[in-house]
């Protein structure tokens, strides 16, 4: 939340216990992503990424 309050455009908090990602957005809006959910990416970055992909890479 500190980063969000101080101008960060997007934060991801990874929870390895349940393989989920919390997305924290400006104005401290929070969204939960799981499994095949596509993560929101900064507009200037052309990338599609799912929660499953992140945790697959981390477990490799």
N, CA and C of each residue as an Amber inpcrd file, in Angstrom:
protein
   180
   0.8270000  -1.1950000   0.0000000   0.0000000   0.0000000   0.0000000
   0.8720000   1.2590000   0.0000000   2.0260000   1.1680000   0.6300000
   2.9400000   2.3120000   0.6460000   3.3020000   2.7330000  -0.7750000
   3.6530000   1.7660000  -1.6000000   4.0300000   2.0760000  -2.9920000
   2.8650000   2.7040000  -3.7440000   1.6770000   2.1720000  -3.5520000
   0.4910000   2.6970000  -4.2290000   0.2230000   4.1430000  -3.8080000
   0.3780000   4.4270000  -2.5340000   0.1510000   5.7880000  -2.0420000
   1.2010000   6.7630000  -2.5640000   2.3360000   6.2370000  -2.9990000
   3.4380000   7.1010000  -3.4070000   3.7340000   7.0530000  -4.8970000
   2.7220000   6.7300000  -5.7080000   2.8330000   6.9030000  -7.1420000
   3.0920000   5.6730000  -7.9860000   3.2530000   4.4930000  -7.3930000
   3.4440000   3.2960000  -8.2010000   2.1700000   3.0160000  -8.9790000
   2.3060000   2.7160000 -10.2590000   1.1350000   2.4860000 -11.1000000
   0.5130000   1.1160000 -10.8900000   1.3270000   0.1220000 -10.5200000
   0.8230000  -1.2390000 -10.3840000   1.7400000  -2.0350000  -9.4700000
   1.1650000  -2.7280000  -8.5210000   1.9060000  -3.6340000  -7.6430000
   1.2730000  -5.0070000  -7.7460000   2.1070000  -6.0370000  -7.7400000
   1.6220000  -7.4080000  -7.6420000   2.1820000  -8.0030000  -6.3660000
   1.3250000  -8.5850000  -5.5680000   1.7440000  -9.2990000  -4.3690000
   1.4630000 -10.7720000  -4.6030000   2.5190000 -11.5890000  -4.6720000
   2.3830000 -13.0160000  -4.9630000   2.2200000 -13.7940000  -3.6740000
   1.2270000 -14.6800000  -3.6400000   1.0070000 -15.5470000  -2.4880000
   1.2680000 -16.9850000  -2.9250000   2.4420000 -17.5290000  -2.5780000
   2.7670000 -18.8840000  -3.0180000   1.9290000 -19.9690000  -2.3470000
   1.3480000 -19.6870000  -1.1790000   0.5520000 -20.7040000  -0.4810000
  -0.6690000 -21.1290000  -1.2880000  -1.3560000 -20.1700000  -1.8870000
  -2.5450000 -20.5320000  -2.6730000  -2.3880000 -20.1490000  -4.1470000
  -1.1490000 -19.8200000  -4.5280000  -0.8300000 -19.4560000  -5.9100000
  -1.8010000 -18.4130000  -6.4570000  -1.8630000 -17.3070000  -5.7430000
  -2.7000000 -16.1890000  -6.1730000  -1.8480000 -14.9250000  -6.2350000
  -2.3990000 -13.9160000  -6.9050000  -1.7330000 -12.6220000  -7.0280000
  -2.7430000 -11.5430000  -6.6740000  -2.3360000 -10.6420000  -5.7870000
  -3.1330000  -9.4530000  -5.5220000  -2.5680000  -8.3310000  -6.3740000
  -3.4050000  -7.7020000  -7.1430000  -3.0000000  -6.5260000  -7.9080000
  -3.4440000  -5.2990000  -7.1380000  -2.5110000  -4.3760000  -6.8860000
  -2.8270000  -3.1260000  -6.1910000  -2.6360000  -1.9970000  -7.1970000
  -3.6690000  -1.2150000  -7.3760000  -3.7180000  -0.1790000  -8.3990000
  -3.7890000   1.2020000  -7.7570000  -3.5990000   2.2550000  -8.5620000
  -3.7340000   3.6120000  -8.0110000  -5.0590000   3.7510000  -7.2600000
  -5.0600000   4.6010000  -6.2940000  -6.1920000   4.8100000  -5.3760000
  -6.4420000   3.5700000  -4.5250000  -5.4450000   2.6820000  -4.4550000
  -5.4280000   1.5050000  -3.5880000  -6.5460000   0.5110000  -3.8680000
  -7.0160000   0.4630000  -5.1060000  -7.9550000  -0.5840000  -5.5190000
  -7.1830000  -1.8930000  -5.5500000  -7.7890000  -2.9700000  -5.0410000
  -7.1300000  -4.2750000  -4.9650000  -7.9870000  -5.3070000  -5.6780000
  -7.3340000  -6.1490000  -6.5070000  -8.0260000  -7.2430000  -7.1840000
  -7.2640000  -8.5330000  -6.9610000  -7.9820000  -9.6400000  -6.8110000
  -7.3880000 -10.9540000  -6.6240000  -7.4210000 -11.7080000  -7.9440000
  -6.2790000 -12.3030000  -8.3090000  -6.1530000 -13.0950000  -9.5290000
  -5.7150000 -14.5070000  -9.1630000  -6.3080000 -15.4950000  -9.8390000
  -5.9790000 -16.8990000  -9.5730000  -5.9800000 -17.6850000 -10.8770000
  -5.2320000 -18.7850000 -10.8940000  -5.2680000 -19.7330000 -12.0010000
  -5.0180000 -19.1200000 -13.3580000  -5.9940000 -19.2530000 -14.2590000
  -5.8640000 -18.7910000 -15.6360000  -6.2100000 -17.3100000 -15.8140000
  -6.4520000 -16.6030000 -14.7010000  -6.7460000 -15.1750000 -14.8040000
  -5.5780000 -14.4430000 -15.4490000  -5.8900000 -13.5500000 -16.3870000
  -4.8640000 -12.7070000 -17.0000000  -4.6090000 -11.5110000 -16.0820000
  -3.3370000 -11.2570000 -15.8320000  -2.9650000 -10.1240000 -14.9930000
  -3.0290000  -8.8360000 -15.7960000  -3.4320000  -7.7710000 -15.1310000
  -3.3790000  -6.4710000 -15.7840000  -1.9230000  -6.0340000 -15.8190000
  -1.5200000  -5.4910000 -16.9520000  -0.1460000  -5.0640000 -17.2040000
  -0.1820000  -3.5660000 -17.5000000   0.8950000  -2.8690000 -17.2180000
   0.9600000  -1.4560000 -17.5720000   0.7230000  -1.2860000 -19.0650000
   0.0230000  -0.2350000 -19.4390000  -0.3620000  -0.0140000 -20.8340000
   0.8270000   0.0220000 -21.7810000   1.9570000   0.4890000 -21.3310000
   3.1220000   0.6370000 -22.2020000   3.8560000  -0.6850000 -22.4510000
   3.4190000  -1.7560000 -21.8020000   4.0710000  -3.0590000 -21.9480000
   3.1170000  -4.0070000 -22.6700000   3.5520000  -4.5230000 -23.8180000
   2.7310000  -5.4680000 -24.5710000   3.0600000  -6.8810000 -24.0970000
   2.2180000  -7.4300000 -23.2430000   2.4650000  -8.7280000 -22.6370000
   1.1570000  -9.2850000 -22.1190000   0.9330000 -10.5780000 -22.3470000
  -0.1810000 -11.2820000 -21.7090000   0.4220000 -12.2830000 -20.7580000
  -0.0350000 -12.2690000 -19.5340000   0.5510000 -13.1040000 -18.4970000
  -0.5480000 -13.5780000 -17.5590000  -0.5340000 -14.8660000 -17.2250000
  -1.5160000 -15.4070000 -16.2870000  -0.8370000 -15.7540000 -14.9670000
  -1.6420000 -15.9340000 -13.9690000  -1.1450000 -16.3490000 -12.6550000
  -0.4490000 -17.7050000 -12.7740000  -1.0600000 -18.6220000 -13.5020000
  -0.4540000 -19.9500000 -13.6910000   0.9440000 -19.8460000 -14.2850000
   1.1260000 -18.9650000 -15.2680000   2.4400000 -18.8120000 -15.8890000
   3.4880000 -18.3430000 -14.8710000   3.1250000 -17.3810000 -14.0630000
   4.0750000 -16.8800000 -13.0720000   4.5170000 -17.9850000 -12.1270000
   3.5760000 -18.7390000 -11.5920000   3.9330000 -19.7640000 -10.6190000
   4.6200000 -20.9580000 -11.2700000   4.3310000 -21.2270000 -12.5280000
   5.0630000 -22.2760000 -13.2560000   6.5180000 -21.8740000 -13.3940000
   6.7640000 -20.6170000 -13.7670000   8.1440000 -20.1320000 -13.9040000
   8.8610000 -20.1620000 -12.5610000   8.1930000 -19.7670000 -11.5030000
   8.8360000 -19.7280000 -10.1850000   9.1660000 -21.1210000  -9.6600000
   8.3740000 -22.1170000 -10.0360000   8.5980000 -23.4820000  -9.5500000
   9.6050000 -24.2330000 -10.3950000  10.0390000 -23.6770000 -11.5460000
  10.9920000 -24.3440000 -12.4350000  12.3820000 -24.3140000 -11.8620000
